[in-house]
Amino acid sequence: MIEKIIETCAKNRFLVFAAVLLLTLAGVYALKNIPLDALPDISDVQVIIYTPWEGRSPDLIEDQVTYPIVTALISAPRMKTVRGFSDFGFSYVYAIFEDGTDIYWARSRVLEYLQQISGRLPEGASPVLGPDATGVGWVFTYALVDESGKYDLAYLRTLQDWYLRYSLASVEGVAEVASVGGFVKQYQVNIDPNRLSAYGLSIRDVMERIKMSNNDVEGRLIEMSGREYMVRGRGYIKSTADIQSIVLGSKAGTPVLLRDVANVTFGPDIRRGIVELNGQGEVAGGVVVMRHGENALNVINAVKEKIQEILPGLPEGIKIVPTYDRSELIELSIENLQKTLIEEIVVVSLVVIFFLLHFRSAFVPIFTLPIAVVISFIPMYFLNLTSNVMSLGGIALSIGILVDASIVMVENGYRHLSEGTEEARRNSFATIIRSCQQVGRGIFFALIIIIISFVPVFMLEAQEGRLFRPLAFTKTFAMAASSILAITLVPVLMTIFIKGKGLKPEAANPVSRFMKWIYEPIIRWVLRFKKTALFINFLLFPLSIFLVLRIGSEFMPPLYEGTIFYM
């Protein structure tokens, strides 16, 4: 089978070149459109349920909110773990599903089970789902800075909540824009208990009257002169004066207004954290959270473009300062790995040229290597694997192995032509096909065995699986592409670049003579003292592992130096 494929491809150069060209173009397209990120997403498939219930203690929330939600979700399909956390005034429940579960399918199941227990939850406790993001969805953070000194933190937070947040949330791929810092402006009613008691009213009466007064009252239609007029009472609160004029009751025929028993002012809501920038004081800002499965680099660039559109509409003196931008980390990581890949390709090419000492023969593995790397991005694109440090690291690890098959084929073909008869040199096409068929089967299945050796990595689960599977996938894809090219493209290139004329035997190669002079005594000694060589090998193996880990930990640079944004 392998011999037939080699012969057929060698005799149909145009079809082979056309197929390789199409695969290369598809690989380039996949390379440009594959999602980019710095690190693989190792977070679980989880859905967060947030339930506020103001003013209640953690033990009460645990019994009446958290416990019913947790007990309802544990029976959901593909549910792995349900974790509940209760705090003062709110409850968090984390529903973690099995690996491979679609995030939107999981959110639909959670909504179904929450509907079943809606009647069991206390009044005022309404569960809401968190954003459709993952644990690494935090991709961009910014701060609103007032350089003019005209605006306070309450104004900056209002600008963030009612202008910036909605503009950035409309960007494709953004799941949520969370506001942080500043003061949330609110109406505050400060009641005088003595005056309230003098009028015979309670705090509950005040709360009910304010709630009832902040509403429109509908009427009916009145027809006059052929026209219809809609009657309604407009009662929505728009200022502190409107709140002060709310009628709480009457005493001796005189209405009791809210301003008679309380003082109404603007004030900040209770804060449980601050945002400070570079030691220069407090600021308001926002956190952009990316939607699950999106291209992090594209989302960040789209957010930056949106910010540039927003800037002209901001008040004079206010500017947006990015404080965390993951695109810098992504670009540096990808640039570093791309540089490493190019260096490895150049080094491998120079080594091939140095050992073969025949430039036309060296062109075969040199041309095959980048094609195999580019083709490996096609399955990455269809499997939705992100291009990150781990996935590109798998390709970097496989660079040296990718040229093994083509080097063996080229060396065998070169030897048959240089050391063969004159008839074999004249009929170089047939000689090359026979030499490729001689080693093609062994080379192909040797690479297949190497690919199978990564099966244990694919069997990893949970976070370790999500971390190392991209590396195993990309290395497997690159080696599979190299295996296919070894029996299809390599024989065609050999028939083009390697001819029977002007080839010197390997004995005339000084590099081959030097390597033979070094290795031949070692091989003879190993074959003579097998047990001693095996014992030395067992001693050197753990030492080599220790040195690799030690050297790697010393020279591995930090991925990111931190951020100036503190919360």
RODO-2510 file (C-alpha; in nm, 4 decimals, decimal comma):
residues 567
     n   res          X          Y          Z
     1     m     0,0000     0,0000     0,0000
     2     i     0,2686     0,2510     0,1002
     3     e     0,4857     0,1460    -0,1976
     4     k     0,1923     0,1969    -0,4345
     5     i     0,1211     0,5440    -0,2947
     6     i     0,4859     0,6465    -0,3364
     7     e     0,4948     0,5277    -0,6986
     8     t     0,1603     0,6885    -0,7870
     9     c     0,2572     1,0253    -0,6363
    10     a     0,5972     1,0264    -0,8060
    11     k     0,4299     0,9710    -1,1438
    12     n     0,1609     1,2376    -1,0900
    13     r     0,3590     1,5453    -0,9922
    14     f     0,0936     1,7988    -1,0961
    15     l    -0,1796     1,6438    -0,8810
    16     v     0,0531     1,6218    -0,5821
    17     f     0,1667     1,9836    -0,6164
    18     a    -0,1937     2,0997    -0,6615
    19     a    -0,3109     1,9129    -0,3509
    20     v    -0,0174     2,0418    -0,1440
    21     l    -0,0817     2,3969    -0,2666
    22     l    -0,4489     2,3785    -0,1671
    23     l    -0,3600     2,2389     0,1749
    24     t    -0,0985     2,5106     0,2217
    25     l    -0,3476     2,7851     0,1347
    26     a    -0,6006     2,6295     0,3708
    27     g    -0,3331     2,6202     0,6407
    28     v    -0,2497     2,9876     0,5869
    29     y    -0,6199     3,0749     0,6135
    30     a    -0,6508     2,8720     0,9336
    31     l    -0,3362     3,0336     1,0717
    32     k    -0,4799     3,3818     1,0194
    33     n    -0,8240     3,3021     1,1607
    34     i    -0,7382     3,0740     1,4517
    35     p    -0,8230     3,2183     1,7964
    36     l    -0,5240     3,3723     1,9742
    37     d    -0,4566     3,3733     2,3455
    38     a    -0,1586     3,3677     2,5772
    39     l    -0,2436     3,0488     2,7669
    40     p    -0,4996     2,7718     2,7201
    41     d    -0,8267     2,8055     2,9071
    42     i    -0,8049     2,5479     3,1876
    43     s    -1,1167     2,6631     3,3742
    44     d    -1,4141     2,4327     3,4298
    45     v    -1,7438     2,4535     3,2444
    46     q    -1,9378     2,6390     3,5100
    47     v    -2,2525     2,8449     3,5511
    48     i    -2,2702     3,0989     3,8339
    49     i    -2,6052     3,1720     4,0022
    50     y    -2,6148     3,4982     4,1963
    51     t    -2,9099     3,5618     4,4291
    52     p    -2,9323     3,8942     4,6191
    53     w    -3,1540     3,9131     4,9277
    54     e    -3,0765     4,2382     5,1004
    55     g    -3,0497     4,2680     5,4742
    56     r    -3,0472     3,8950     5,5537
    57     s    -2,7831     3,7156     5,7550
    58     p    -2,5606     3,4463     5,5978
    59     d    -2,7230     3,1613     5,7951
    60     l    -3,0707     3,2667     5,6819
    61     i    -2,9568     3,2949     5,3199
    62     e    -2,7876     2,9550     5,3474
    63     d    -3,1098     2,7874     5,4683
    64     q    -3,3650     2,9590     5,2448
    65     v    -3,1711     3,0408     4,9262
    66     t    -2,8413     2,8557     4,8840
    67     y    -2,9578     2,5157     5,0087
    68     p    -3,2711     2,4939     4,7838
    69     i    -3,0708     2,5947     4,4752
    70     v    -2,7864     2,3492     4,5467
    71     t    -3,0211     2,0554     4,6152
    72     a    -3,2116     2,1262     4,2938
    73     l    -2,9040     2,1452     4,0709
    74     i    -2,7252     1,8323     4,1945
    75     s    -2,9619     1,6176     3,9872
    76     a    -2,9028     1,8119     3,6639
    77     p    -2,7590     1,6069     3,3725
    78     r    -2,3802     1,6070     3,3291
    79     m    -2,3445     1,7899     3,6584
    80     k    -2,0035     1,7378     3,8197
    81     t    -2,0031     1,9550     4,1313
    82     v    -2,2304     2,2154     4,2905
    83     r    -2,0738     2,4620     4,5340
    84     g    -2,2685     2,7140     4,7398
    85     f    -2,1434     3,0250     4,9239
    86     s    -2,3585     3,2445     5,1473
    87     d    -2,2685     3,5933     5,2614
    88     f    -2,4475     3,8889     5,4101
    89     g    -2,7173     3,9898     5,1644
    90     f    -2,6391     3,7552     4,8755
    91     s    -2,5748     3,3958     4,7713
    92     y    -2,3419     3,2438     4,5115
    93     v    -2,3863     2,8945     4,3661
    94     y    -2,1281     2,7504     4,1241
    95     a    -2,2620     2,4703     3,9031
    96     i    -1,9643     2,2873     3,7492
    97     f    -2,0388     2,0524     3,4575
    98     e    -1,8378     1,7695     3,3042
    99     d    -1,5608     1,8492     3,0564
   100     g    -1,6806     1,8955     2,7013
   101     t    -2,0257     2,0232     2,7983
   102     d    -2,1482     2,3101     2,5842
   103     i    -2,1670     2,6199     2,8017
   104     y    -2,5002     2,7350     2,6580
   105     w    -2,6552     2,3901     2,6974
   106     a    -2,5443     2,3999     3,0616
   107     r    -2,6974     2,7453     3,1129
   108     s    -3,0271     2,6240     2,9669
   109     r    -3,0343     2,3282     3,2060
   110     v    -2,9660     2,5548     3,5025
   111     l    -3,2527     2,7853     3,4028
   112     e    -3,4881     2,4866     3,3768
   113     y    -3,4041     2,3699     3,7275
   114     l    -3,4275     2,7209     3,8714
   115     q    -3,7801     2,7535     3,7350
   116     q    -3,8779     2,4412     3,9273
   117     i    -3,7798     2,5965     4,2620
   118     s    -3,8921     2,9549     4,1982
   119     g    -4,1922     2,9036     4,4305
   120     r    -3,9729     2,7704     4,7126
   121     l    -3,7511     3,0776     4,7320
   122     p    -3,8484     3,3654     4,9629
   123     e    -4,0049     3,6821     4,8293
   124     g    -3,7441     3,9258     4,7040
   125     a    -3,4814     3,6575     4,6268
   126     s    -3,4485     3,6394     4,2483
   127     p    -3,1636     3,4230     4,1116
   128     v    -2,9761     3,5521     3,8074
   129     l    -2,7114     3,3797     3,5963
   130     g    -2,3596     3,5150     3,5712
   131     p    -2,2059     3,6120     3,2353
   132     d    -2,1350     3,3435     2,9758
   133     a    -1,7620     3,3696     3,0371
   134     t    -1,4835     3,1555     3,1829
   135     g    -1,2297     3,2002     3,4583
   136     v    -0,9824     3,3586     3,2127
   137     g    -1,2383     3,5917     3,0526
   138     w    -1,0917     3,9014     3,2193
   139     v    -0,9107     4,0500     2,9173
   140     f    -0,9156     4,4278     2,9545
   141     t    -0,9396     4,6805     3,2386
   142     y    -0,9535     5,0583     3,2235
   143     a    -0,9810     5,3554     3,4569
   144     l    -1,1674     5,6840     3,4181
   145     v    -0,9335     5,9680     3,5129
   146     d    -1,0363     6,3317     3,5609
   147     e    -0,7394     6,5540     3,4765
   148     s    -0,9359     6,8770     3,5115
   149     g    -1,0400     6,8266     3,8734
   150     k    -1,4007     6,9341     3,7996
   151     y    -1,5705     6,6018     3,8579
   152     d    -1,5988     6,3839     4,1659
   153     l    -1,5955     6,0047     4,1930
   154     a    -1,9752     5,9873     4,1898
   155     y    -1,9879     6,1584     3,8497
   156     l    -1,7164     5,9284     3,7104
   157     r    -1,9038     5,6205     3,8310
   158     t    -2,2289     5,7533     3,6827
   159     l    -2,0524     5,8133     3,3515
   160     q    -1,9183     5,4562     3,3640
   161     d    -2,2526     5,2976     3,4564
   162     w    -2,4783     5,4844     3,2134
   163     y    -2,2547     5,5592     2,9159
   164     l    -1,9290     5,3655     2,8885
   165     r    -2,0573     5,0317     3,0134
   166     y    -2,3352     5,0026     2,7568
   167     s    -2,1152     5,1194     2,4717
   168     l    -1,8455     4,8599     2,5428
   169     a    -2,1007     4,5852     2,6134
   170     s    -2,2204     4,6194     2,2520
   171     v    -1,8805     4,5056     2,1193
   172     e    -1,8897     4,1608     1,9614
   173     g    -1,7521     3,8971     2,1964
   174     v    -1,7946     4,0932     2,5207
   175     a    -1,9992     3,9090     2,7843
   176     e    -1,9994     4,1750     3,0551
   177     v    -1,8515     4,5101     3,1486
   178     a    -1,8304     4,5232     3,5295
   179     s    -1,8095     4,8654     3,6950
   180     v    -1,5629     4,9141     3,9812
   181     g    -1,4596     5,2024     4,2008
   182     g    -1,6143     5,5408     4,2563
   183     f    -1,9457     5,6078     4,4314
   184     v    -2,2850     5,4813     4,3152
   185     k    -2,5202     5,7796     4,3441
   186     q    -2,8512     5,7191     4,5232
   187     y    -3,1370     5,9033     4,6884
   188     q    -3,1047     5,8838     5,0651
   189     v    -3,3987     5,9393     5,2998
   190     n    -3,2776     6,0192     5,6532
   191     i    -3,5780     5,9811     5,8858
   192     d    -3,6184     6,1652     6,2138
   193     p    -3,7682     5,9003     6,4448
   194     n    -3,9127     6,1580     6,6850
   195     r    -4,1098     6,3432     6,4202
   196     l    -4,2133     6,0122     6,2625
   197     s    -4,3506     5,8948     6,5958
   198     a    -4,5272     6,2268     6,6515
   199     y    -4,7310     6,1747     6,3349
   200     g    -4,8068     5,8125     6,4251
   201     l    -4,6225     5,6679     6,1265
   202     s    -4,3761     5,3783     6,0907
   203     i    -4,0761     5,3213     5,8711
   204     r    -4,2779     5,0605     5,6812
   205     d    -4,5373     5,3278     5,5998
   206     v    -4,2651     5,5527     5,4604
   207     m    -4,1233     5,2733     5,2458
   208     e    -4,4635     5,1807     5,1049
   209     r    -4,5551     5,5415     5,0248
   210     i    -4,2256     5,6037     4,8421
   211     k    -4,2656     5,2814     4,6450
   212     m    -4,6269     5,3624     4,5503
   213     s    -4,5431     5,7197     4,4537
   214     n    -4,2728     5,6200     4,2061
   215     n    -4,5156     5,4986     3,9431
   216     d    -4,7330     5,6112     3,6531
   217     v    -5,1115     5,5759     3,6850
   218     e    -5,2939     5,4637     3,3747
   219     g    -5,6292     5,6039     3,2662
   220     r    -5,8543     5,5548     2,9667
   221     l    -5,9019     5,7168     2,6289
   222     i    -6,1237     6,0236     2,5861
   223     e    -6,2640     6,1067     2,2448
   224     m    -6,3023     6,4764     2,1726
   225     s    -6,3666     6,6326     1,8323
   226     g    -6,2724     6,3149     1,6483
   227     r    -5,9465     6,2731     1,8362
   228     e    -5,8445     6,0329     2,1086
   229     y    -5,6656     6,1599     2,4188
   230     m    -5,4962     5,9233     2,6620
   231     v    -5,5296     6,0129     3,0276
   232     r    -5,2485     5,9107     3,2625
   233     g    -5,0835     6,0302     3,5778
   234     r    -4,7089     6,0822     3,5564
   235     g    -4,5585     5,9956     3,8923
   236     y    -4,2005     5,8838     3,8404
   237     i    -3,9490     6,0451     4,0729
   238     k    -3,6985     6,2722     3,8986
   239     s    -3,5472     6,4837     4,1787
   240     t    -3,5166     6,5127     4,5534
   241     a    -3,8058     6,7644     4,5509
   242     d    -4,0361     6,4967     4,4133
   243     i    -3,9458     6,2652     4,7016
   244     q    -3,9875     6,5399     4,9591
   245     s    -4,3407     6,6088     4,8284
   246     i    -4,4651     6,2515     4,8772
   247     v    -4,7731     6,2409     5,0972
   248     l    -4,7428     5,9994     5,3883
   249     g    -5,0841     6,0658     5,5418
   250     s    -5,2826     6,3433     5,7060
   251     k    -5,3319     6,4870     6,0505
   252     a    -5,6223     6,7133     6,1372
   253     g    -5,6939     6,7541     5,7647
   254     t    -5,3396     6,8633     5,6892
   255     p    -5,1298     6,6382     5,4600
   256     v    -4,8105     6,5007     5,6096
   257     l    -4,5291     6,5182     5,3532
   258     l    -4,2067     6,3252     5,3585
   259     r    -4,0054     6,6407     5,4183
   260     d    -4,1919     6,6853     5,7464
   261     v    -4,0369     6,3687     5,8929
   262     a    -3,7146     6,3143     5,6920
   263     n    -3,4328     6,4830     5,5081
   264     v    -3,3837     6,3745     5,1438
   265     t    -3,0388     6,4149     4,9860
   266     f    -2,8086     6,2625     4,7257
   267     g    -2,5437     6,0307     4,8683
   268     p    -2,3162     5,7365     4,7867
   269     d    -2,4120     5,3728     4,8246
   270     i    -2,2174     5,1537     5,0679
   271     r    -1,8822     5,0507     4,9188
   272     r    -1,7007     4,7232     4,9775
   273     g    -1,3865     4,8107     4,7845
   274     i    -1,1964     5,0878     4,6107
   275     v    -0,9915     5,1340     4,2930
   276     e    -0,6690     5,3315     4,3124
   277     l    -0,4378     5,4184     4,0240
   278     n    -0,0602     5,4564     4,0573
   279     g    -0,0794     5,6075     4,4044
   280     q    -0,2468     5,9212     4,2634
   281     g    -0,5861     5,8685     4,4236
   282     e    -0,9134     5,6867     4,3677
   283     v    -1,0676     5,6432     4,0268
   284     a    -1,3667     5,4694     3,8694
   285     g    -1,3245     5,2081     3,6003
   286     g    -1,4485     4,8926     3,4370
   287     v    -1,3519     4,5310     3,3714
   288     v    -1,4222     4,3862     3,0261
   289     v    -1,5047     4,0149     3,0396
   290     m    -1,4808     3,8118     2,7180
   291     r    -1,7521     3,5682     2,6143
   292     h    -1,6744     3,1956     2,6222
   293     g    -1,4886     3,0651     2,3142
   294     e    -1,4142     3,4051     2,1594
   295     n    -1,0849     3,5218     2,0114
   296     a    -0,9261     3,7196     2,2948
   297     l    -0,7044     3,9313     2,0690
   298     n    -0,9920     4,0259     1,8371
   299     v    -1,2161     4,1173     2,1312
   300     i    -0,9489     4,3389     2,2875
   301     n    -0,8790     4,5153     1,9577
   302     a    -1,2523     4,5722     1,9061
   303     v    -1,2806     4,7177     2,2581
   304     k    -0,9901     4,9546     2,1867
   305     e    -1,1560     5,0699     1,8644
   306     k    -1,4804     5,1316     2,0513
   307     i    -1,2973     5,3350     2,3150
   308     q    -1,1502     5,5545     2,0410
   309     e    -1,5041     5,6187     1,9153
   310     i    -1,6222     5,7056     2,2672
   311     l    -1,3405     5,9460     2,3580
   312     p    -1,4723     6,2512     2,1622
   313     g    -1,8036     6,2262     2,3514
   314     l    -1,6519     6,2368     2,6988
   315     p    -1,6571     6,5582     2,9037
   316     e    -1,3501     6,7765     2,8744
   317     g    -1,0691     6,6630     3,1023
   318     i    -1,1811     6,2997     3,1380
   319     k    -0,9813     6,0280     2,9673
   320     i    -0,9780     5,6479     2,9623
   321     v    -0,6538     5,4892     3,0843
   322     p    -0,6011     5,1167     3,0065
   323     t    -0,4620     4,9464     3,3166
   324     y    -0,4634     4,5825     3,2040
   325     d    -0,4388     4,4737     2,8436
   326     r    -0,3901     4,1038     2,7754
   327     s    -0,3191     4,1689     2,4075
   328     e     0,0348     4,2727     2,5056
   329     l     0,0913     3,9343     2,6720
   330     i    -0,0689     3,7503     2,3797
   331     e     0,1389     3,9305     2,1175
   332     l     0,4623     3,8849     2,3126
   333     s     0,3932     3,5134     2,3650
   334     i     0,3023     3,4516     2,0016
   335     e     0,5944     3,6640     1,8775
   336     n     0,8361     3,4753     2,0998
   337     l     0,7136     3,1376     1,9785
   338     q     0,7105     3,2477     1,6149
   339     k     1,0688     3,3636     1,6520
   340     t     1,1574     3,0300     1,8119
   341     l     0,9904     2,8382     1,5274
   342     i     1,1792     3,0385     1,2644
   343     e     1,5085     2,9866     1,4466
   344     e     1,4457     2,6129     1,4734
   345     i     1,3581     2,5869     1,1051
   346     v     1,6773     2,7753     1,0102
   347     v     1,8949     2,5648     1,2433
   348     v     1,7447     2,2384     1,1177
   349     s     1,7949     2,3519     0,7588
   350     l     2,1605     2,4384     0,8250
   351     v     2,2185     2,1044     0,9975
   352     v     2,0641     1,9193     0,7032
   353     i     2,2829     2,1076     0,4560
   354     f     2,5917     2,0524     0,6714
   355     f     2,5479     1,6756     0,7035
   356     l     2,4281     1,6042     0,3500
   357     l     2,6734     1,8444     0,1803
   358     h     2,4462     1,8410    -0,1229
   359     f     2,2321     2,1503    -0,1595
   360     r     1,9793     2,0045    -0,4001
   361     s     1,9192     1,7091    -0,1685
   362     a     1,8900     1,9409     0,1306
   363     f     1,6111     2,1359    -0,0410
   364     v     1,3725     1,8404    -0,0012
   365     p     1,3469     1,8416     0,3829
   366     i     1,3810     2,2204     0,3881
   367     f     1,0717     2,2617     0,1675
   368     t     0,8757     1,9919     0,3487
   369     l     0,9278     2,1330     0,6991
   370     p     0,7316     2,4651     0,6728
   371     i     0,4572     2,2963     0,4702
   372     a     0,4028     2,0374     0,7456
   373     v     0,3904     2,3161     1,0072
   374     v     0,1342     2,5190     0,8106
   375     i    -0,0885     2,2175     0,7365
   376     s    -0,0991     2,1296     1,1073
   377     f    -0,3070     2,4454     1,1706
   378     i    -0,5985     2,3122     0,9628
   379     p    -0,7244     2,0577     1,2206
   380     m    -0,6499     2,3124     1,4941
   381     y    -0,8895     2,5528     1,3237
   382     f    -1,1712     2,2976     1,2900
   383     l    -1,1250     2,1714     1,6479
   384     n    -1,1375     2,5341     1,7721
   385     l    -0,8004     2,5069     1,9462
   386     t    -0,6509     2,8430     2,0349
   387     s    -0,3042     2,9409     1,9239
   388     n    -0,1231     2,9864     2,2556
   389     v     0,2029     2,9026     2,4316
   390     m     0,1132     2,5353     2,4786
   391     s    -0,0282     2,4649     2,1323
   392     l     0,2558     2,6393     1,9487
   393     g     0,4985     2,4744     2,1901
   394     g     0,3849     2,1365     2,0557
   395     i     0,4840     2,2433     1,7054
   396     a     0,8165     2,3767     1,8340
   397     l     0,8890     2,0433     2,0034
   398     s     0,8174     1,8489     1,6855
   399     i     1,0370     2,0551     1,4484
   400     g     1,3334     1,8219     1,4766
   401     i     1,1211     1,5092     1,4227
   402     l     0,9360     1,6503     1,1208
   403     v     1,2439     1,6296     0,8979
   404     d     1,3489     1,2798     1,0054
   405     a     1,1410     1,0980     0,7453
   406     s     1,2484     1,3167     0,4548
   407     i     1,6153     1,3032     0,5610
   408     v     1,6123     0,9235     0,5726
   409     m     1,4481     0,9063     0,2300
   410     v     1,6874     1,1609     0,0799
   411     e     1,9921     0,9879     0,2274
   412     n     1,8771     0,6476     0,1003
   413     g     1,8079     0,7838    -0,2478
   414     y     2,1401     0,9661    -0,2536
   415     r     2,3237     0,6477    -0,1530
   416     h     2,1529     0,4382    -0,4210
   417     l     2,2454     0,6894    -0,6887
   418     s     2,6004     0,7657    -0,5732
   419     e     2,6983     0,4046    -0,5052
   420     g     2,4847     0,2368    -0,7706
   421     t     2,5647     0,1242    -1,1212
   422     e     2,5813     0,3488    -1,4228
   423     e     2,2432     0,2162    -1,5345
   424     a     2,0926     0,3179    -1,1982
   425     r     2,2336     0,6694    -1,2348
   426     r     2,0999     0,7116    -1,5865
   427     n     1,7553     0,5924    -1,4802
   428     s     1,7506     0,8090    -1,1650
   429     f     1,3695     0,8348    -1,1574
   430     a     1,3167     0,4610    -1,1126
   431     t     1,6106     0,4365    -0,8725
   432     i     1,4676     0,7068    -0,6480
   433     i     1,1243     0,5417    -0,6467
   434     r     1,2776     0,2075    -0,5462
   435     s     1,4846     0,3711    -0,2714
   436     c     1,1776     0,5510    -0,1339
   437     q     0,9732     0,2300    -0,1430
   438     q     1,2533     0,0516     0,0405
   439     v     1,2314     0,2767     0,3497
   440     g     0,8836     0,4307     0,3054
   441     r     0,6889     0,1689     0,4978
   442     g     0,9261     0,1733     0,7970
   443     i     0,9390     0,5540     0,8093
   444     f     0,5637     0,5968     0,7858
   445     f     0,4774     0,3474     1,0583
   446     a     0,7626     0,4698     1,2791
   447     l     0,6056     0,8159     1,2811
   448     i     0,2631     0,6614     1,3452
   449     i     0,4061     0,4837     1,6496
   450     i     0,5475     0,8142     1,7768
   451     i     0,2044     0,9717     1,7325
   452     i     0,0388     0,6872     1,9263
   453     s     0,2848     0,7468     2,2103
   454     f     0,0875     1,0643     2,2937
   455     v    -0,2282     0,8704     2,3768
   456     p    -0,1595     0,8935     2,7555
   457     v    -0,1580     1,2736     2,7250
   458     f    -0,5002     1,2654     2,5577
   459     m    -0,6294     1,0560     2,8473
   460     l    -0,5551     1,3311     3,0993
   461     e    -0,8618     1,4883     3,2562
   462     a    -0,9668     1,8100     3,4305
   463     q    -0,7202     2,0999     3,4415
   464     e    -0,4090     1,8985     3,3534
   465     g    -0,5851     1,7643     3,0456
   466     r    -0,6989     2,1076     2,9326
   467     l    -0,3440     2,2364     2,9848
   468     f    -0,1442     1,9674     2,8017
   469     r    -0,3889     1,8374     2,5405
   470     p    -0,3318     2,1384     2,3071
   471     l     0,0413     2,0569     2,3052
   472     a    -0,0248     1,6896     2,2273
   473     f    -0,2804     1,7788     1,9597
   474     t    -0,0540     2,0190     1,7707
   475     k     0,2477     1,7910     1,7880
   476     t     0,0339     1,5016     1,6643
   477     f    -0,1095     1,7120     1,3807
   478     a     0,2381     1,8270     1,2724
   479     m     0,3784     1,4730     1,2779
   480     a     0,0745     1,3350     1,0957
   481     a     0,1214     1,5996     0,8256
   482     s     0,4906     1,5092     0,8064
   483     s     0,4065     1,1377     0,7735
   484     i     0,1686     1,2017     0,4852
   485     l     0,4102     1,4364     0,3085
   486     a     0,6895     1,1796     0,3476
   487     i     0,5134     0,9332     0,1177
   488     t     0,3535     1,1873    -0,1176
   489     l     0,5516     1,5110    -0,1619
   490     v     0,9027     1,3933    -0,0669
   491     p     0,9343     1,1335    -0,3510
   492     v     0,8181     1,3988    -0,6004
   493     l     1,0733     1,6530    -0,4760
   494     m     1,3462     1,3887    -0,4819
   495     t     1,2808     1,3115    -0,8470
   496     i     1,3194     1,6834    -0,9209
   497     f     1,6212     1,7813    -0,7112
   498     i     1,8288     1,4611    -0,6980
   499     k     1,9837     1,3528    -1,0276
   500     g     2,2359     1,0799    -1,1009
   501     k     2,5114     1,3076    -1,2278
   502     g     2,7814     1,4607    -1,0086
   503     l     2,6982     1,2683    -0,6927
   504     k     2,9896     1,1689    -0,4720
   505     p     2,9772     0,8546    -0,2565
   506     e     2,9177     0,8998     0,1149
   507     a     3,2730     0,7837     0,1877
   508     a     3,3936     1,1073     0,0267
   509     n     3,1886     1,3149     0,2685
   510     p     3,4203     1,4390     0,5482
   511     v     3,1276     1,4806     0,7866
   512     s     3,0211     1,1197     0,7372
   513     r     3,3777     1,0000     0,7882
   514     f     3,4133     1,2043     1,1052
   515     m     3,0834     1,0792     1,2528
   516     k     3,1749     0,7219     1,1621
   517     w     3,5142     0,7649     1,3323
   518     i     3,3369     0,8775     1,6531
   519     y     3,0412     0,6418     1,6635
   520     e     3,1922     0,3168     1,5390
   521     p     3,4131     0,2547     1,8481
   522     i     3,1243     0,3446     2,0794
   523     i     2,8841     0,1087     1,9062
   524     r     3,1370    -0,1725     1,9131
   525     w     3,1988    -0,1168     2,2865
   526     v     2,8245    -0,1119     2,3608
   527     l     2,7678    -0,4348     2,1691
   528     r     3,0560    -0,5983     2,3551
   529     f     2,9615    -0,4807     2,7083
   530     k     2,5833    -0,4681     2,6926
   531     k     2,5140    -0,4975     3,0664
   532     t     2,7621    -0,2263     3,1603
   533     a     2,6192     0,0122     2,8978
   534     l     2,2675    -0,0535     3,0213
   535     f     2,3713     0,0172     3,3819
   536     i     2,5339     0,3477     3,2820
   537     n     2,2199     0,4427     3,0924
   538     f     2,0044     0,3893     3,4031
   539     l     2,2402     0,6100     3,6029
   540     l     2,2476     0,8915     3,3482
   541     f     1,8702     0,9055     3,2878
   542     p     1,7609     1,0565     3,6243
   543     l     2,0621     1,2887     3,6178
   544     s     1,9625     1,4239     3,2774
   545     i     1,6028     1,4794     3,3917
   546     f     1,7256     1,6700     3,6972
   547     l     1,9549     1,8910     3,4867
   548     v     1,6776     1,9709     3,2369
   549     l     1,4365     2,0726     3,5111
   550     r     1,7018     2,2693     3,6952
   551     i     1,8218     2,4611     3,3914
   552     g     1,4669     2,5199     3,2706
   553     s     1,3586     2,6710     3,6020
   554     e     1,6595     2,9047     3,6046
   555     f     1,6151     3,0476     3,2553
   556     m     1,2363     3,0506     3,2162
   557     p     1,1258     3,4182     3,2232
   558     p     0,8040     3,5333     3,3941
   559     l     0,5053     3,5569     3,1615
   560     y     0,3795     3,8907     3,2923
   561     e     0,5217     4,1506     3,5262
   562     g     0,1921     4,2620     3,6803
   563     t    -0,0404     4,5586     3,6448
   564     i    -0,0753     4,9054     3,7851
   565     f    -0,4482     4,8536     3,8513
   566     y    -0,5284     4,7610     4,2110
   567     m    -0,8620     4,6645     4,3612
***
